[in-house]
Amino acid sequence: MRELTSSLKPVRTSLRNFHYLATIVLAAGLVPAFRAVGIPLRFTWKVYLIAFWWSLAFQSMVAAIVLYTIGFPAELRSKLTSRIQTRESPREALLALLIPSAYFFIMFILVFSYNDVIAMLRFDGMADVTLNRVDSWILGGATISSLARGISLKILKPLESVYYLMFAQIGGCLVLLALRCGRDKAMRFIAALATAYYIGLIVFYFVPATGPYYLSAIHQDGNYIGEGQTAFVQLLNAMKDHKGLQMVGTDYFIAVPCLHLTQPLIAIWFVRKWKPIAIALSVFCLLLIPAIILLQQHYVIDLIGGVVVAVFAVAMVSGEMEMEHRMVGSLAQSLTKLSVSSCRTTLLKIRQIKSVRRFQKHIRDIRRTFPSGRF
């Protein structure tokens, strides 16, 4: 057994460092890839810098404060009531936060870039049709677009806010991990996220689907489509007609796996020892799933893929492999149950809402037929 374990060490090391190799290869191949599809080597650097290093950084700090308050209330009270003491140099803490953040930023640039390259090469909308059919089979004839039909903006707008809060949640976890556990743990967290994104790029090449919102826009079924999704539809249609991009922005078209679910699950894994924080993130995850579905961002099969990729990413970058493999297995089972139960609950709620609306419409029709109130 020990011989087998030692023989597997090179494989484990390769898997753990997969994200580094992928980053180097993708960076080296960026210029040839752009030339092959006719994309100019231009980026929206101002948008990147403001969105990542200012807006997301501020949101992450706020999220970190909220999570710290949830996870360590006694420690917070003690620090607020005690006298200010001489503190050590913040150099190590800053490096523990800035180095993983810089690596995460580089990874995002590469993902945005190859997301466009793959879409230029492969996207034609047929993968979305296929995934929509798979969803119809899973949901017993329904689709994500049919479930989202008729949902009020009063429900969708708050869900949209929940959807975009995911990024602040990830940033907040990074801040906590860096400041409380050090650079190694923070880098491992970012490594898991980078591994998940790179797996997403590979899957996107073979399954170039973007989400139910695209079919909803094409069919003009009247469902709510956000501003970002509308812009993506226009870009994808231009790519489908082989019209080149002027520059690489913050476009992200990948449907499967659902990285919007993968990232919170990875975050829960890395903060699992801080139980109040892990519980708070799990509650947020339960709110996130209906937001993903009703905003038509992903198919149901994408959510399942998101859970699988989260487990793979954690297992690949994990250090203590023997023990963590068993823990990852239990995590996979619990997360799958969580996603399935949450999807079922969401579907039941949607059906209840639609039943009530049909009943209300029926009553309005009767009142119009008998305006005097005589039935």
Summary of the structure (lengths in Angstrom):
residues: 375
radius of gyration: 23.0
end to end distance: 80.8
largest distance: 87.8
contacts: 1175
relative contact order: 0.12
helix: 78%
strand: 1%
